[in-house]
Amino acid sequence: MELTPIFEVVRIKQEIRETVDPFAAFQIRKPEDAWELAAAQIANEDREVFLVMMLNTKNHVVGLHRAHVGSLNASVVHPRDVLKCAILNNAASLIVSHQHPTGDPTPSMEDIEVTKRLAEAGKIIGIEVLDHLIVSHTGKYVSLKEKGYF
C-alpha cells in the first residue's frame, strides 16, 4: 500500500465589511481611553479574558479581539495569537488588556513577563505594543507602561 502525501493550502483573505463598528471611530490618546474601551468589553467577566485592541497609525481602533479566555486567576497568552490578529487587521500598533476578576488590578509577575514577551515579539515584526492594561469590575486599572514595566 502506497501512502500519498496530503497537502493543505490555507488561503488568508481580507474581508471588507460595510457595517459600522461601535468602536471604529474610537481614538486612543491616553491610557484612560484604552481603559474605557477595555472595561466596557471585559471588566465584568467571571474569568480572565485577554483583549487585543488593534490600532491604525492615528491610534484609531481598527479591531478588537479576545485572544484568550482563561480561568479564574490565570490566562495563558502566546505572542503568536496576539500578533496574528494584529497582522490580519493591518494594525500599526496595539494595546492589550485583561481583567482580574478579584477586582485587584495589581500586576503579577506573569503579567509583567507576558507583556515583555509581547513587546519584544511586536518589535521584531514591526507592530508596537503601546500598553498593557489590567482592568477590574471595581473601576480600577493599572497601566504597565505607566508603571515602567516595559
C-alpha positions in Angstrom: 0.0 0.0 0.0 1.4 3.3 -1.1 0.9 6.4 1.0 0.2 9.6 -0.8 1.2 12.9 0.8 -1.6 15.3 1.7 -1.1 19.0 1.2 -3.3 21.6 2.8 -3.3 25.0 1.4 -4.6 27.8 3.6 -5.8 31.0 2.0 -6.0 34.2 4.0 -8.4 36.6 2.6 -9.0 40.1 3.7 -12.7 40.8 4.0 -14.0 44.3 3.8 -17.3 44.9 5.6 -19.5 47.9 5.1 -21.0 47.7 8.6 -20.3 50.3 11.2 -18.4 49.0 14.2 -19.2 50.7 17.5 -15.5 51.3 18.3 -14.4 52.2 14.7 -14.2 56.0 15.4 -12.7 55.4 18.9 -9.2 57.0 19.2 -6.8 56.1 22.0 -5.0 59.3 23.2 -4.2 58.2 26.7 -4.4 55.1 29.0 -7.8 56.2 30.3 -9.2 56.0 26.7 -8.0 52.4 26.4 -9.3 51.6 29.9 -12.7 52.9 28.9 -12.9 50.6 25.9 -11.4 47.6 27.7 -13.6 47.9 30.7 -16.7 48.1 28.6 -15.7 44.8 26.9 -14.2 42.6 29.6 -14.3 44.2 33.1 -17.3 42.2 34.3 -16.2 38.8 33.1 -16.0 36.0 35.7 -12.6 34.7 34.4 -9.6 36.3 32.9 -10.1 37.5 29.3 -7.1 38.8 27.2 -8.3 41.5 24.9 -6.3 42.9 22.0 -7.1 46.4 20.8 -5.7 46.9 17.3 -4.9 50.5 16.2 -4.0 52.2 12.9 -1.3 54.8 12.5 -3.5 57.5 14.1 -4.4 55.3 17.1 -8.0 54.7 15.9 -9.2 51.3 16.9 -9.5 49.1 13.8 -10.4 45.9 15.7 -10.9 44.2 19.0 -10.1 40.5 19.6 -10.5 38.2 22.6 -7.2 36.4 22.2 -7.7 34.1 25.2 -10.2 33.2 27.9 -8.5 31.8 30.9 -9.5 30.5 34.3 -10.5 32.3 37.5 -7.0 33.5 38.1 -4.8 32.7 35.0 -4.7 33.2 31.3 -2.0 31.6 29.1 -1.3 34.1 26.3 1.1 33.4 23.4 2.5 36.2 21.3 1.6 34.4 18.1 -2.1 34.5 18.9 -2.0 38.2 19.8 0.1 39.3 16.8 -1.7 37.1 14.3 -4.9 39.1 14.8 -2.9 42.4 14.6 -1.3 41.3 11.3 -4.7 40.2 9.8 -6.2 43.5 10.7 -3.3 45.6 9.3 -2.7 47.1 12.7 0.2 49.6 13.1 0.2 49.1 16.9 -1.8 47.5 19.7 -2.8 47.8 23.3 -3.5 44.6 25.2 -5.7 44.3 28.3 -7.0 41.7 30.6 -9.1 41.8 33.7 -8.7 40.4 37.2 -12.0 39.0 38.4 -10.9 39.6 42.0 -11.1 43.3 41.5 -7.5 43.9 42.3 -5.6 45.2 39.2 -2.2 44.7 40.7 0.0 43.0 38.1 1.5 39.6 38.8 5.0 38.5 37.7 3.3 36.5 34.9 1.5 39.7 33.7 4.8 41.6 33.5 6.6 38.7 31.8 3.9 38.2 29.1 4.0 42.0 28.4 7.7 41.9 27.9 7.5 38.9 25.5 4.7 40.6 23.6 6.6 43.9 23.3 9.8 42.0 22.1 7.8 40.0 19.5 5.9 43.1 18.3 9.2 44.9 17.9 10.6 42.2 15.7 7.6 42.2 13.3 7.0 46.0 13.4 3.8 46.2 15.5 4.4 48.2 18.6 2.8 47.2 21.9 1.8 50.6 23.3 0.5 49.4 26.7 -0.9 46.6 28.7 -3.8 47.5 31.0 -5.2 45.4 33.8 -8.8 46.3 34.5 -11.3 45.3 37.1 -15.1 45.5 37.7 -14.3 48.0 40.5 -13.3 50.7 38.0 -9.7 50.5 39.0 -6.9 49.8 36.4 -3.2 49.6 36.1 -1.2 50.6 33.0 2.0 48.6 32.9 3.6 51.2 30.6 2.9 54.0 33.1 4.4 51.7 35.9 7.6 51.3 33.8 7.4 47.5 33.4 8.3 47.7 29.7 
